[in-house]
Amino acid sequence: MIDTELLSQIQAAGITDADYERVERHIEVLKTLSNLTYKGIFIYDNFKRKYLYISPNPFGWLEYNKEAFENMGSIFIDAFIKPNSKKAIIDAFVYCYQYIKNLSQEEKENIAIYCNYDYMSIDGKHLPSTKCTPLEFAPDGSPWLMLGITTSEPHGKHDMFCIHNILRKELVSYNPKNDKWEKKQVPTLSPKEKTVLLLLSQGQAAKSVAERLGMSEYTVATHRKNIFRKLGAHTVAEAMAFAVKYKAI
């Protein structure tokens, strides 16, 4: 049952019953897609503040069953999140909503949002990290439906909350130490650095990479050092994960 406040928000945004009929088509596609991955897939309604679909994949929801999230919607913040973390999450949701609403249409369609809730769990259980992107927009340009995935793999130290503006190659991350959002550019790897990283990620030794690319092992080591510095990584696996995630490769 939608309360009066929520109904007025939906009407003000211009969302109609005909618009909601499109949701069923999205859900049918996601049901098929969920057969191809162990990760949880969901559609979240920013106006009704509830999940319209959550896939049955168990690994995506870890120690919580999907019905808990499906039935409670955004109330999960009260049920699962530490009291001192609730304000940060709510503020992050509002910031992300406004950030997306003010973008050009092309940029809105090329946005990824990462949320790592794990450190906020009220009972020590592992909360799923999420990655989402706008699926449908209201007539006023605000993000209406969010398409997302959940995973047991934390998104890393780079992003407790992070917006990736793919077209601008920009990361907007929340810094809990000063309670501010900070912008930075996605690091750029040179063509040679990308090739070195790809070969190293395949398990090839520095000597093998050097021979294949016609360079010295010292040069390979220098490229690897520069890659780690640019991506804030300590291992090849970390560097590759960051590069793929933020399209730096």
C-alpha positions in Angstrom: 0.0 0.0 0.0 1.5 3.4 -1.0 1.0 6.1 1.5 -0.3 9.6 0.6 3.2 11.2 0.7 4.7 8.6 -1.7 1.7 8.8 -4.0 2.1 12.6 -4.3 5.8 12.2 -5.1 5.1 9.7 -7.8 2.4 11.9 -9.3 4.6 15.0 -9.1 7.3 13.1 -11.0 4.8 12.3 -13.7 4.9 8.5 -13.3 1.7 6.8 -14.5 0.2 3.3 -14.4 1.2 2.9 -18.0 4.8 3.5 -17.0 4.6 0.8 -14.3 3.4 -1.7 -16.9 6.9 -1.5 -18.5 8.4 -2.8 -15.3 6.9 -6.3 -16.0 8.9 -6.5 -19.2 12.1 -5.6 -17.4 11.4 -8.2 -14.8 10.9 -10.9 -17.4 14.3 -10.2 -18.9 16.0 -10.2 -15.5 14.4 -13.5 -14.6 16.2 -15.0 -17.6 19.4 -13.2 -16.9 19.5 -14.4 -13.3 20.0 -18.0 -14.7 23.4 -16.9 -16.0 24.9 -15.5 -12.8 25.3 -16.3 -9.1 24.9 -12.6 -8.2 21.7 -11.1 -7.0 19.9 -8.8 -9.5 17.3 -6.2 -8.5 15.1 -3.3 -9.6 14.6 -0.6 -7.0 11.9 2.1 -7.2 13.1 5.4 -5.9 9.6 6.8 -5.6 7.9 3.9 -3.9 11.1 3.2 -2.0 10.9 -0.5 -2.5 12.4 -3.3 -4.5 10.1 -4.3 -7.4 12.2 -7.3 -8.2 14.9 -9.3 -6.5 16.3 -12.4 -8.2 16.4 -15.7 -6.2 20.1 -16.2 -6.5 21.2 -17.0 -2.9 24.8 -15.9 -3.1 23.8 -12.4 -3.9 22.0 -12.0 -0.6 24.4 -13.9 1.6 23.3 -14.2 5.2 20.0 -12.4 4.6 17.1 -13.9 2.6 15.9 -11.8 -0.3 12.4 -11.6 1.1 13.7 -9.4 4.0 14.9 -6.8 1.5 11.9 -7.2 -0.9 9.4 -6.7 1.8 11.1 -3.9 3.7 12.5 -1.8 0.8 14.5 1.2 2.2 13.4 0.2 5.8 16.3 -2.2 5.7 18.4 0.8 6.9 16.6 0.6 10.3 16.7 -3.2 10.5 20.3 -4.0 9.4 22.4 -0.9 9.6 24.3 0.5 12.7 22.6 3.6 14.1 25.7 5.8 13.6 25.8 4.8 9.9 22.2 5.5 9.0 22.6 9.2 8.3 25.6 8.6 6.0 23.5 6.2 3.9 20.5 8.4 3.7 22.6 11.4 2.8 24.4 9.3 0.1 21.1 8.2 -1.4 20.0 11.9 -1.6 23.3 13.0 -3.0 23.3 10.3 -5.7 19.7 11.1 -6.7 20.4 14.8 -7.1 23.7 14.2 -8.9 22.1 12.0 -11.5 19.0 14.3 -11.9 21.2 17.3 -12.8 23.2 15.5 -15.5 22.7 15.5 -19.3 20.6 12.6 -20.6 23.6 11.0 -22.2 25.6 11.1 -18.9 22.6 9.8 -17.0 22.6 6.7 -19.1 26.3 6.1 -18.4 26.4 6.2 -14.6 27.4 3.4 -12.1 26.9 3.7 -8.4 28.8 1.5 -5.9 27.8 0.9 -2.3 29.7 -1.1 0.2 27.5 -1.6 3.3 29.6 -4.3 4.8 31.2 -2.3 7.6 27.8 -1.0 8.7 26.1 -4.2 9.6 24.3 -4.0 12.9 24.7 -7.7 13.8 28.0 -8.5 12.2 26.5 -10.4 9.3 27.9 -9.8 5.8 25.7 -7.3 3.9 25.8 -7.5 0.1 27.7 -4.8 -1.8 25.8 -3.3 -4.6 26.4 -1.8 -8.0 23.5 -0.1 -9.8 22.7 2.2 -12.7 19.5 4.1 -13.7 17.1 1.9 -15.7 14.2 4.4 -16.2 13.8 8.1 -15.7 10.8 10.2 -14.7 9.6 13.0 -17.1 11.4 15.5 -14.9 14.7 13.7 -15.5 15.1 12.2 -12.0 16.1 8.6 -11.7 13.0 6.5 -11.2 14.1 2.8 -11.4 17.5 1.6 -10.5 18.9 -1.7 -12.0 21.5 -3.3 -9.7 23.5 -6.3 -8.8 24.6 -7.6 -5.4 27.7 -9.5 -4.7 29.6 -11.1 -1.9 32.7 -9.4 -3.1 33.3 -6.1 -1.4 33.9 -3.2 -3.8 37.1 -2.3 -2.1 38.7 0.6 -0.2 38.1 2.9 -3.1 34.4 3.3 -2.6 32.2 3.1 0.5 29.9 5.1 -1.7 31.1 6.0 -5.2 29.5 7.4 -8.4 31.3 6.6 -11.6 30.5 9.1 -14.4 31.7 7.0 -17.3 31.6 9.7 -19.9 33.5 12.2 -17.8 35.9 9.5 -16.5 35.1 10.9 -13.1 34.7 9.3 -9.7 32.7 11.0 -7.0 33.3 9.3 -3.7 32.1 9.8 -0.1 34.8 10.4 2.4 33.5 9.5 5.9 36.5 11.2 7.6 35.4 14.7 6.6 31.8 13.9 5.6 32.3 15.3 2.1 32.0 14.1 -1.5 35.3 14.3 -3.4 35.8 14.2 -7.2 38.8 12.7 -9.0 39.5 11.5 -12.5 39.7 7.8 -13.3 43.4 7.1 -13.7 44.5 6.7 -17.3 46.9 3.9 -18.4 49.1 4.3 -21.4 48.6 1.7 -24.2 51.9 0.0 -23.2 50.8 -0.1 -19.5 47.4 -1.7 -20.5 49.2 -4.4 -22.5 51.6 -5.1 -19.6 48.8 -5.3 -17.1 46.8 -7.7 -19.4 49.7 -10.0 -19.8 50.6 -10.0 -16.1 47.0 -10.7 -15.2 47.2 -13.8 -17.4 49.9 -15.2 -15.1 52.8 -14.4 -17.4 56.1 -13.7 -15.7 58.0 -10.4 -16.2 60.6 -12.2 -18.3 58.0 -13.6 -20.6 56.2 -10.3 -20.9 59.5 -8.6 -21.7 60.4 -11.1 -24.4 56.9 -10.8 -26.0 56.9 -7.0 -26.0 60.6 -6.6 -26.9 61.6 -4.7 -23.8 63.8 -5.4 -20.8 62.5 -6.9 -17.5 63.5 -3.6 -15.8 61.1 -1.8 -18.2 58.3 -4.3 -17.4 59.0 -3.7 -13.7 58.8 0.0 -14.2 55.5 -0.2 -16.0 54.1 -2.4 -13.2 55.2 0.1 -10.6 53.6 2.9 -12.4 50.3 0.9 -12.9 50.2 0.1 -9.2 50.8 3.8 -8.3 48.1 5.1 -10.7 45.5 2.6 -9.6 46.3 2.5 -5.9 46.9 -1.2 -6.1 49.4 -3.6 -4.4 48.9 -6.7 -6.6 48.2 -7.4 -10.2 44.8 -8.8 -9.2 43.9 -5.6 -7.5 45.1 -3.5 -10.4 43.2 -5.5 -12.9 40.0 -5.5 -10.8 40.2 -1.6 -10.5 41.0 -1.2 -14.2 38.1 -3.4 -15.4 35.6 -1.9 -12.9 36.3 1.7 -13.8 37.0 1.1 -17.5 40.6 2.1 -17.3 41.7 -0.6 -19.6 
